[in-house]
Amino acid sequence: MTLDFTYQASAARIVFGNGASGDVGKWVEALDCRRALVLSTPHQAGDAEALSKRLGPLSVGTFTEATMHTPVDVTERAVARAAELGADCVVSLGGGSTTGLGKAMAYRTDIQQIVIPTTYAGSEVTPILGQTENGVKTTVRSPKITPEVVIYDPQLTLGLPVGMSVTSGLNAIAHAAEGLYAPDRNPITTMMSIDGIRALKEALPALIDSPRDGAAREKALYGAWLCGTVLGQISMSLHHKICHTLGGSFDTPHAETHSIMLPHTIGFNASAVPELMTPISDIFGGATPGRALYDFAKSIGSPMALKDFGLSEADLDRAADIATRNPYSNPRPIDRTAIRALLQDAWSGTRPPY
């Protein structure tokens, strides 16, 4: 076999371990920073205030307005707040919404970032920013977007609600699943994809039975890191295009949208490149990757239908139009009729045909 590939490792420093978040002050200083602004969503404002207090003189305060899909107007307020306080770095505590805000700020100002993930989003290790303005979600890639330090502390995920654990974990699996057929995949990303998917497949059912299972939380967070790392290395395809369309233009919830779409988009593409998707069938069992993922998601209590999250059947035509406009690279040709049918199945929660 002849190997011919390019691989660029992430520039992010990864700190993984129970209790690792207790050393965040050390990492602020390691970046030669002294004025950290702590970011969070309104829901985690109390945690952000507590972290700011623990940082003591290394913190200049908090900004707790991070919002799903990273609206540009929120980013502009955060940038203004950081300038007002003279912040020289941000500490993003939370899930993908908070991470996205820090990345959006760095893209505009090059401010340094430390991220402490509390979900399995995975976006903290990518150079990718998805932001929304005027009802349209766009994606940007830049080295400036990648955080400098990511601190994975499994103890911070012990209280993550089971439902959020499920959807966040399936969101992570989607990152790695697309990595299996990406045009710029390589042996390293494929290895990471398989190991990350397998870790989450083993961890998520265990968390259903015992949400505070430390070993399962550790395995899930490890899998999320691997899956997110894959996303940062490869080109996104149909799955992410559709999820960006639904989230940016119809305001569907991020992780839930990924969870629902995953079996349908992966099954759609697996029919064109079945040899690349055998790891999915090997890990989850089942005759086809799409159906195997559907059955797994259902078994762990994932939401299954877009209609349950405010998307009307009348919206599907417009969604198909947007999703097939300027499509991402994809292993199977994209045509509007096929995508409209795929969206119909995802809307109704029907088991995919492939």
N, C-alpha and C positions, 0 to 999 in steps of 0.2 A: 504494500500500500504506500502511495506517495502522499505526503502531507504538505499542504501549501496554505498557510494562513498568516494573519496578522493579529496580534493580541496586545492590548494596552491596559495595564492594570490601573485600577482606580487610585486616585491621589489621596483619597480619604484615609485617615488613620482610624483603625477600628479598635475599640476597647470593649472587650466582651467579658462579662462575669457578674455574678451575684454581688450586689453592693457597689458596683463600679461607678454608679452615679454619685456616690458620696465624694468622689475625687474631682468633681467638675471644676472646682476652683483651681486645682493644679493644672488642668488643661487650658483654662482661661489664661493663666500665667505662662504656660508653655507657648502660647501664640503671641506672647509679648503684649497681651491686652490687660487693661485694668478697669475698663468701664463697660461691663456686659449689660445688655438689655435682654431680659427674659421674655420669651414669646409663648403665648398659649391661646387656645380658644376660650370663649367666655365660660364654658363648662369646666375647664381646668384652671380657672383664674386663681382659685385658692392654692392649688399646687404650685403655680407659678410664683405667687407671693411668698410661699414658704421657701422655695428655692432661692428667690432673690434675697430673702432674709439670711439664709445659710451662707450665701456668697459674701454677705457683709459689705465691706467697702469695695469689693470687686464688682458690685452691681449698682447700676444707676436707676433701676426700676423695672417695670413690666409694661408690656403691651399685650392685651388679652382679647383682641378682636379678630384673631385668625378665623377664617371662614372657608368652608368647602369650596373647591374649584378656584381658589385664589383670585378673587375679584381684584381688578386693578385699582379701584378706588380705595380698598382697604390697604393695599400695599403702599399707595401714596401717603396715606395717613401714618403708616408705620415708619416709612422713611423720614417723614417730617418729624415724628416723635424721636427717632434715633438722633437726628441732627440737633434737635432742641436740647437733648440730654447729653450730647457729646459722646454717644456710645461708640466704642471701637470694635465691638463684636456682638453677636446675638447668640443666645442659648435657646434653642427651640425645643420645648418640652411638650410632647404629645404625639399625635398621629400625623397623617398625611397633610391635613389642613395647615397645621402649625409649621411643619417642615416646608411646605410649599411657600408659606409667607416668608420664611427666612431665606429661601432660595431666590424668591422674587426680589427681595431687598438686596441680596448679594449681586444679582444680575445687574441691578441699577447702580449700585454704589461700591461694589467689590468688598463690602464689609465681611469680616471673617465669621464663620459659623461653627458652632458646636451643636450637635443634634442629640437629643435623648429620646429615642422612640418609645412610645408606650403601646403601640399597636404593631401589626405585621405589614404595614404599608410598603416598606422597602424603598420608597422614593428617596430616603435619606442618603443613599449611596449612588445616586445617579446624577449626571450632568444635565438632567431634563427638567424643564419647568413647564407645567401646564397652567395657563392663566386665562381668566375670562373677562371679556369686556363687550358690552352691548349685546349680550346673549350669545357670543361666539367664543368657544374655547380654542386657543391656539397653543402650539407646542414650540418651545425654543430649546436648543442645545448650546451649551457653552461651558468651557472649563471653569469659568467664574461661578457657575451654579453649584458645583460639587462642594459639599461641606468639607471643612478641614478636619474635623474630628467627629466621629459618631460613637456614642457611648451606649452599648447594649447592656441593660441591667434587667435580667429576667424577673427580679423581684418586683419591678415596677409594673409588670403585666399580670401579677397574681389576681388583681381585682378587676381585670378587663372582663366585662360581661360576656357570657357565653355567646350570645348572638353576634356581638361585635367581633369576638374572636373568630367565629366561623367565617363571616363575610370578609374580614381583614385577611384571614389565612387563604381563602380562595382567591382574593385579589392578588396575593403574592404568587400563588400557583400560576395565575394567568401570565405574570411576567416571565416566568421560566418556561411555560409551555410555548409561548411565542418564540422564545429563544431556540427551541428545538428545530424550527424551520426558517429562522431568519437568514436572509441572504449573506450576511456577514458573520454568521456563527463560526465557531472554531472549536477544536477539541476541548479547550478549557471551559468555555461557556456551556458546552453540552454536558460536561461532567458536573459543573455547578448546577445546571438545570435539573438533572436527574437526582442529584443528592438533595437539593432543596425541596423538590416536589415530594420525594420520598419522606423526608423529615416531617413535612407538614401533614402528609397523609397519615403518618403514624401518630402525630401529636394531637391533631384536632379531635378525633374520636375519644381520645383519653381525656381531653378537657371537657367534653360533654359529661362524662361520668364524674370527673373530679376537677372542677375549675381551678382549684388552688394546688394542683399537682405540680410541684416545682420542677421535676424532671421533664414533664411534658411541656411546661412553659419554656424551659430552656431550649428544648428541641425545636419548638415552634419558632422561637425568636432566631435561632440559628438558621432554620430553613428560610425564614423571611429575609435574613441578611443575604443568603446565597441567591435567592430569587431576585431580590432587588439589584444585586451586583450584576446579574445577567442582563437585566433591563438596561442598566447603564452602559453595557458593552455592545448591544445589538440594535438593529433598526426595528422599530415597532411595525406591526402589520394590522390586519383587519380588526382584530379584537380591540386594540387600543383606539383605533380610529372610531369605531362604533361607540365605545364607551365615552370617548371625548365628545362625540356628537350628542349623545344622550345627556351627559352631565352638563355640558356647556350651553346647549340650546334648549334643554327641557328641564334642567335643574334636578335630574334624578340623583339620588344619593350615590356617592362614589363607590364605596366598597360593595354595596348591594347590587349596583349595576354590573360591576365586574363579575360578581358571583353568578348572577343570572345569565349573563351573556357567555360565560366561559364554555359550557358544554356545546353551545350552538356554533360559536366561531371556531373553536378547535376542531369540532366534528366536521364543519364545512371545509376547512383546509386539509384535514387529515385525509379526506377523500382524494385529494390531489397528490399528497406525498405520504402515503401510508407507511413507507419504510422509515421515515423520519420520526413518526409518531408512535412507533412500537413501545418506547419506554412508558408512555401513558397507559397503554393496555397492560403492560407488564406490571406496573405499579398498582393500578386500580382494578385490574381484571376486566372482564366484559368483552363483548365481541368487537365493539368499535370504540375509539377514544371519546367521541362525543357522548355516547350513551353511558360509558363507564364513568365519565366525569359527572354526568347528570345524576346517575344513581348514587354516587358518593355524596354529592352535594345534598341531595334529598335525605340521605341517611343521617346526615349530621345537622339537619334542621335549617338548611339554607333557604332564604326566600327563592322562589322558583319562577315568578311571573312579574314582568314589568308593569302589568296592569295594577298591581298592588301598591305601586309607588307613584301614582298620579299621572302616568302616561296614558293618554286615551288612545283608542284604536285609530281615531282620526289623525293622530299625530304621526302614525307610522309612515305615511307617504312622504311627509316632509323630512322625517328622519332618514329615510332611504335616500332621498335626494341629496341631503347634506353629506351622508356617509360615503356616497359614491362620487362626490365632487372632490377633486384633488386627492385621490386615494393613496394610501401608503403602499409601499412595495408588499406584494402578497404572493404566496405560492400558487394560489388558484385565481384565475381571472375573475374580476369583480364586475358583475353586471347588476343593474338596478332590480331586475325581476327577482333574481336569486336572493339579493340582500333583503328585499321587501318580504319575501317568504320566510327568511331566517328571522327577521324581526317579528313577524306574526307569531312564529312558534315561541319566541322568547317572551312576547307579550302575554300569550295565553298560558305559558308554562308547560307547553307540550314537549314531550321527550323527543330529542332531535332524531332525524332519520338516519344519521351517520355517526 
